[in-house]
Amino acid sequence: MKQYLVTVNHADDYHLEPAEMDQMGADVNALNDEIRAAGRWVFAGGLRPTSTATTLRLEDGEVLTTDGPFAEGKEHIGGFWVIKAPDLDEALEWGRKAAKACRVPIEVRPFDDESED
């Protein structure tokens, strides 16, 4: 099966009221359980805010280190899943469920030249 990256995208200042945050957490946990039960789970993780990011880039043969995210923008990846699915249609269905659980935009992208299991 091919593997897909399912990313959770939101603004740096994304904020929910505590009750809605609790509900979102419960919805994400339920989705995680569903992905595992379906045998599609590879791994997942949430990311700390972009203010904790460090970017490394090669310039004139030297690796420079700067604080902050690589991409300047208002929205960044806040978390992700790596799932396995037989095709893009099923991966997109998991992405739809993730969008409902997380309440933010979700991107689904296949890994390049992933071999079949």
N, C-alpha and C positions, 0 to 999 in steps of 0.2 A: 504494500500500500504506500502511496505517496504521503509525504508529510507536508503540513501546511502551517504557516505562521499566522496566528490570529492575534492582531494587536488591538489594544484598547487605547484610543486617542482622546485626549481631553486638554482643555486649556490649563495653563499653570495655576490659574486662580480658581479652578473648579472647586465648588463647595456645595455640599448638601447639608440640610438640617440633620441633626442626630438621628431622628426617627427614620428618615429616608435613607440615611447612610446604613443604619442597621438592616433595613429591608433589602437594600442593594447587596449588602454582605450575605444575607440569607439567600438571596436569589443567585448570587455567584456561587456560593457553596453548593446549592442544589444543582446548578449547571455542572459544576465540577464532578459531583457524584454521578450525574447522568452521563457525562463523557467517559468517566471511568467504567461505569456499568456497561456501556456500549463497546468497550474495548478500544476506544479511540484516543485515550490519554497517552501522551508522551511525557510532557511536563509543562509547568506554568509558573508564573511569578508576577508579583507586583513590583513596581519600581518606586524608589524614593523620588522626591521632587527634583526637577532639573537643576535646582540650585546646588544639589549635591554632586552633579556630574563633573567629570574632568575629561577634557579632550586632548588627545595626543595627535600631533600631525608632523609629518616629515617635511622639513624645509631646508634646502641646501645641505642635505646629508645629515642634518641634526633633527632629533625628535624634540619638538617644542611641546610644553605642557601648559594648558590654560584652563582656568576654572570655567565651568559652565558647559552647556550642551553644544554639540557640533553644529546643529541647525538652529539658526535664529528664527524664531517664530512664536506664535501665541499658543500653538498646540503641540504637544509632544506625546510620545508613547508613555503611558502610565502603567502598563502591564501587558501580559501576553500569555497565550497558550501555544504550545506546539502540539498539534493533533495529527493523527493519521486517518486518512479517508481514502476510499477507493477512487473518488473522482471529485472534481471541483464542485459539482452540484451538492454533494453531501457536505463538503467543507463549508460552502456558503450557508447551508442550513444551520450548521453549528455557529457560524458567524451571526446569523439572524438571532439565534437564541442568546448569544453573547451581547448583542446590541440591546436586547430587551432587558437582560439582567444588569448590564452596566450603565444603561441610560446615556451612552455616549457613542460617537462613531466608532465603528470596528472596521479594520482592514484585514482581508484574507489574501494570503499570497503563498503560492506553492514554492517549495525549495527547488533549486535548480538541479536538474538531472538526478533526482533522488531515485535510487533503484527500488524495485518492488521487493517486498518481503518474501 
